Amino acid sequence: MNIVKTLFLALVLLFTGLQLSFAQAKLPSPAPTTFTKEEQELLALSKTKWTWMADKNVAALNGLFKENCVFVHMGGSWGKNQELNVIKGGMIWYKKAEVYAASVNIFGNTAILLNDIDLVAMVGGNEAINPFMVTEVYLKEDGKWKMGSLTFSHLARPLKLTNNSNQPPQH
């Protein structure tokens, strides 16, 4: 019976591997990639968003975030108003997002960006440096891209960014 289970498991893994090998999604890669004009526009918008977040520019972010935008963090999830209040009040200060690789996939009027980053942030008065894969979802309305979702997924990889403070990195 063990041979049958092993054979079945091997076939499942082989089938899964074949399915994954045919996947077409663009994943972040440090290698140079050619982007279309629209993809470049979205990548530039994402980069600008990181600057606005570091500068606590809630007015600009308010215009970027859709009213029903959702934010998923390590400590919870919430909507647009709470995210803007968190930024404005300094509960989370996105000091620096070091982006190592980015990709964008456009599906009609929806775009999904992935950013491999190390994020330096002040959280509750303490500096935290974490490696994340950040998923940003944008929706195109009236010719403008608006953010519908921002999700931070903690990565198991080591930090690439050197911690300049005397505090150890927090994971």
N, C-alpha and C positions, 0 to 999 in steps of 0.2 A: 504494500500500500504506500510506503514511503516513496518508492520510485515514481508512482503515479502522481503524488503530490509535488514531488520535485520537478517532474516533467511539466506539469501544469503551471507551476510557478515560473519555470524557465520560459514557457510560451507566453505567459502574461507579460513578463519583463521584456521579452523580445518584441512583442506587439506594441507595448508602451514606448519602447525605445524607437521603434520605427515611426510611430505617430509623432513623437517629439522631434525626430530628425527632419520631418517635413514641415514643421512650424515655420511661419513666415514673419513672425513679429520681429521688429527691430529692437534689439536689446542694447543697452549702453555698452559701448566699446571704446577703449582709449585710442584705438586706431582711427586715423582720419576717415571720415565718412562724407559722402556727397549728399547734401540735403537740397530739397526743392525750395523755391522761394517761400512758399507757405510754411514749410517745416522750419526754415531759418527764422521766419517771423515769430513762430511759436517759441523756439528756443531762446530768441532774444527777449521775448516777453517774460519767459520763465526766469531768465537771468536778472531782468529788471525787477521782477517780483522779489527776488532774494535781497536786492539792494533796498527796496521799499521796506521789507520786513526788518532788515538791519537798522535802517534809519527811523523805524517806527512811524512810517508815513501812512497813517491809517486813512487819510483822505484818498490817496491813490489806490490803496488796497480796497477801500470801500467801492470804488468804481470798477475794480477788477473782479471782485467776488460777486457771484450771483446771490440773490436774496436767500435762496434755499441751499447755498453751498454748505458742504459738510467737511469737517476737519477731524482726522483721526491721528491721535498722538499716543505715545507710550502710556500716558496717564489717563486717557479718556477720549471721548469724541463729543463734538458740539457743533453749533451752527455759526453763521457769519457774525452775528452781533457779539457772541461770546468770544470768538477769535479776535475780533477787533478790540474788544475790551481787554483781553489778555495781553495783546501787544501794546495798546495804549497805556495800560496800567503797569507794564513791566513785569508781569508775572512770568512771562517767557520773553526774553530778549534774544532774538535770533541775531547774534553778533556777527557771525560769519558762516557762510555755507561754501565750503571748498568743493566745487563740482569737478569730479574726475572724469566722468563720462555721462553723456546724455543721449537719449533717443526720443523720437516722436513717431507715432503711428496715427494716421488720420483716417477716419471712417466717416465719410460724408461731412456732416457738420459737427462731428465729435473728434477730439484729438486726445490721445493719451501720451503723456511724457513720462519718461523714467529718468531719474537723476541719481547717480551713484555719488554720494556726498559724505563728507565728514562735517558735522554741524557743531559749531561752537555756540553755546547758548547759556544765558544766565536763567536759571530756573529756581524761583524762590530765593534769589540772592546767592545761589551757588553756581559756579561755572561747571558745565557738563559738556563733554565732547563725545559724540557718538557717531558711529558709521550708520548711515541709513540708505535705503533705496526709497526714494520719494516718488510717489505716483501722483501726477497732476492730471486731472481731467478737465478739458476745456470744451465749451460749446460755442459754436459760432451763431450769433444772433445779429441780424441787421449789419452784417459785414464785419462785426467785431467779435474777438474771442473773449469769453468770460469764463472764469474758473468755477467749476461745479463741485470739485472735490480735491482735497489735498491729504494724502495719507503718508505717514512716516512708518516704514517697516525697518526695524532694527536688523542690521546685518551681523553675521557671526564673524566676519573678517576683522583682522586687527585694524586699528586706526592707521591711516596714512599720514595724517596731519600731525605735526610735532606740537605737543602741548607746551606753550610758552609760559604758562603759569607754574607756580610751585605746587599746585594741587594735582593729584593723580587723576587721569581721565576716569569718568564715570560711565559705566555701561548699563 
